[in-house]
Amino acid sequence: MSRVSQRTFNKVAEATLAFLNERFPEPLSGREVAAELARDNEFVGRVLIFLREKGLVQQVYKSPTGKDYLRWTKWALTPATKAKFESL
């Protein structure tokens, strides 16, 4: 994988947050986010893990019906992050 500058990484992280905010209560897979941002799945996965460590997004392990996702993880904004977006 080619090296990406910290500035570019931060821009992709911001775009990821904006996309998750647009589709808010719906959790999205990393593949869906990658397709929207036209980025590699692995790179978007690194961005999502970075955002999770910052407390801005959360992993969703269960479907709306309560069944566990077995093959993937979905991602959504945390309620605190959504509140910050609404206050802007």
C-alpha positions in Angstrom: 0.0 0.0 0.0 1.3 3.4 -0.8 2.0 5.9 1.9 -0.6 8.5 2.6 0.2 11.8 4.3 -1.3 12.6 7.7 -3.1 15.6 6.0 -4.7 13.3 3.5 -5.6 10.7 6.2 -7.3 13.4 8.2 -9.3 14.6 5.1 -10.5 11.0 4.5 -11.4 10.7 8.2 -13.5 13.9 7.9 -15.2 12.7 4.8 -16.0 9.4 6.5 -17.5 11.2 9.5 -19.6 13.4 7.1 -20.9 10.3 5.2 -21.8 8.5 8.4 -23.6 11.7 9.6 -25.6 11.8 6.4 -26.9 8.3 6.8 -27.0 8.5 10.6 -29.0 6.0 12.4 -28.2 3.4 9.7 -25.0 1.5 10.4 -22.8 1.1 7.3 -20.2 -1.5 6.4 -16.7 -0.5 5.7 -17.3 -1.6 2.1 -20.1 0.9 1.7 -18.1 3.7 3.1 -15.1 2.8 0.9 -17.3 2.8 -2.2 -18.7 6.2 -1.4 -15.3 7.7 -0.8 -13.7 5.8 -3.7 -11.0 4.4 -1.4 -9.6 1.0 -0.7 -11.5 -1.2 1.8 -8.3 -1.7 3.9 -7.5 2.0 4.0 -11.1 2.9 5.1 -10.9 0.1 7.7 -7.8 1.8 9.1 -9.6 5.2 9.1 -12.6 3.7 10.9 -10.4 2.0 13.6 -8.6 5.4 14.1 -12.0 7.1 14.5 -13.2 4.4 16.9 -10.1 5.0 19.0 -10.9 8.7 19.1 -14.4 7.8 20.3 -16.1 9.3 17.2 -17.6 6.1 15.7 -18.7 2.8 17.1 -18.8 -0.7 15.8 -22.2 -2.3 15.5 -22.2 -6.0 16.0 -25.9 -6.8 15.8 -28.6 -6.2 13.2 -31.7 -4.3 14.0 -33.5 -7.6 14.6 -30.9 -8.5 17.2 -28.9 -11.1 15.3 -25.2 -11.0 15.4 -23.3 -10.1 12.3 -21.1 -13.1 11.6 -19.0 -12.0 8.6 -18.6 -8.2 9.0 -18.9 -5.2 11.3 -20.9 -2.2 10.6 -20.1 1.3 11.7 -22.1 4.3 13.0 -21.5 7.6 14.7 -21.6 7.7 18.4 -24.5 9.7 19.9 -22.0 12.3 21.2 -20.5 12.8 17.8 -24.0 13.2 16.3 -24.8 15.8 18.9 -21.6 17.7 17.9 -22.7 17.6 14.3 -26.1 19.0 15.1 -24.7 21.8 17.2 -22.6 23.0 14.2 
